[in-house]
Protein backbone atom coordinates (compact mmCIF):
# COMPACT_ATOMS: atom_id res chain seq x y z
CA UNK A 1 0.00 0.00 0.00
CA UNK A 2 1.41 3.37 -0.99
CA UNK A 3 1.67 6.35 1.33
CA UNK A 4 -1.00 8.30 -0.54
CA UNK A 5 -3.42 5.39 -0.16
CA UNK A 6 -2.64 5.10 3.56
CA UNK A 7 -3.15 8.84 4.12
CA UNK A 8 -6.60 8.59 2.53
CA UNK A 9 -7.76 6.11 5.20
CA UNK A 10 -9.67 7.12 8.30
CA UNK A 11 -8.26 6.74 11.81
CA UNK A 12 -10.26 3.57 12.44
CA UNK A 13 -9.10 2.01 9.19
CA UNK A 14 -5.50 2.94 10.04
CA UNK A 15 -5.82 1.23 13.42
CA UNK A 16 -7.15 -1.89 11.70
CA UNK A 17 -4.30 -1.84 9.16
CA UNK A 18 -1.78 -1.46 12.00
CA UNK A 19 -3.30 -4.40 13.87
CA UNK A 20 -3.13 -6.52 10.71
CA UNK A 21 0.49 -5.51 10.12
CA UNK A 22 1.44 -6.49 13.67
CA UNK A 23 -0.28 -9.85 13.20
CA UNK A 24 1.56 -10.39 9.93
CA UNK A 25 4.90 -9.59 11.59
CA UNK A 26 4.10 -12.06 14.38
CA UNK A 27 3.32 -14.77 11.83
CA UNK A 28 6.51 -14.04 9.91
CA UNK A 29 8.59 -14.28 13.07
CA UNK A 30 6.90 -17.54 13.96
CA UNK A 31 7.62 -18.95 10.50
CA UNK A 32 11.23 -17.78 10.81
CA UNK A 33 11.64 -19.56 14.14
CA UNK A 34 10.23 -22.80 12.73
CA UNK A 35 12.43 -22.55 9.60
CA UNK A 36 9.42 -22.19 7.27
CA UNK A 37 10.12 -18.65 6.08
CA UNK A 38 11.47 -18.65 2.52
CA UNK A 39 11.88 -14.91 1.85
CA UNK A 40 13.56 -13.10 4.75
CA UNK A 41 12.91 -9.72 3.14
CA UNK A 42 9.28 -10.02 4.19
CA UNK A 43 10.34 -9.25 7.78
CA UNK A 44 11.84 -5.86 6.92
CA UNK A 45 8.91 -5.09 4.64
CA UNK A 46 6.47 -5.77 7.48
CA UNK A 47 8.46 -3.65 9.95
CA UNK A 48 8.61 -0.77 7.49
CA UNK A 49 4.87 -1.00 6.90
CA UNK A 50 4.26 -0.78 10.66
CA UNK A 51 6.55 2.26 10.90
CA UNK A 52 4.80 3.88 7.94
CA UNK A 53 1.37 3.35 9.51
CA UNK A 54 2.49 4.66 12.91
CA UNK A 55 4.01 7.74 11.30
CA UNK A 56 0.82 8.59 9.44
CA UNK A 57 -1.31 7.97 12.54
CA UNK A 58 0.94 10.37 14.47
CA UNK A 59 0.73 12.96 11.67
CA UNK A 60 -3.06 12.81 11.88
CA UNK A 61 -2.91 13.21 15.68
CA UNK A 62 -0.75 16.33 15.29
CA UNK A 63 -2.77 17.43 12.23
CA UNK A 64 0.38 18.01 10.19
CA UNK A 65 -1.19 17.32 6.82
N, C-alpha and C positions, 0 to 999 in steps of 0.2 A: 504494500500500500504506500503510495507516495505521500509526501508531506502535505500537498494541497488537498488531497482526499481526506487526510486525517484532520486537518484544520476545519474542514466542512462539517465534521461530525459534532453532535451535541455532547454535553458533559456526560450524560448517562451512557451514550454510545462509546465514548472514550474510556469510561470506567470498565465497560464490558470488554472492549478490545484489550485493555491492559490486563484484565483478569485472564482472558484467553491466552495472551502472550506469556504470562507467568506459568500457566498450566502447560503450554507448549515447551517452555524452557525446562520445567520439571520433568516432563516426559523425555526430552532429549538427554537430560542428565542421567535419568534412569537407564535409558538405552545405552548410553556411554558406559555406565558402570557394569552393565551386563554384556558388554562387547557386541551389541547389536546395532550400534550406530555406524553407518557406512560413511556418511559425509560429515566430517567434523566441522565444516564451515557453517553448518546449520546452527551451532551453538552461538557463534559470534553474531550471526544474523538475528537470532532471537533476542540476544542481549541488546543489540543496537535498536531493535524494534521497541523494546521496553523503554530504553532511554529516550527514544523519539517520542513515544506516547507520553511519558512523564514530563518531558520538556513542554509539549504542547498543552498539557493539562495545566502546568504551572503558568504558562503564558496567559491562558484564559483566566486563571485566578487573579493574576496581576493586571489583566486587561491590557496587555501590550499590543496586541494586534486588533 
